[in-house]
């Protein structure tokens, strides 16, 4: 079997293609909707940037949102002084 795989290697495409297909397969719609809500509404407040960004970016990755939407939500959740 290993010889057959060696002569006909499986093509998984690019990392981005694999990641997109994986997320579409394994992130349930309800979890994605919750992540979207949290990405838009998790404000930094008095949290340290590192703590807040870790939580926010985890949610943002699960949304499937484009970069423009993520940037808008990111800026929206920072304190006014930043």
Secondary structure as GFF3:
##gff-version 3
##sequence-region A 1 82
A	DSSP	alpha_helix	2	7	.	.	.	ID=ss1
A	DSSP	alpha_helix	15	26	.	.	.	ID=ss2
A	DSSP	alpha_helix	29	41	.	.	.	ID=ss3
A	DSSP	alpha_helix	49	63	.	.	.	ID=ss4
A	DSSP	alpha_helix	67	77	.	.	.	ID=ss5
###
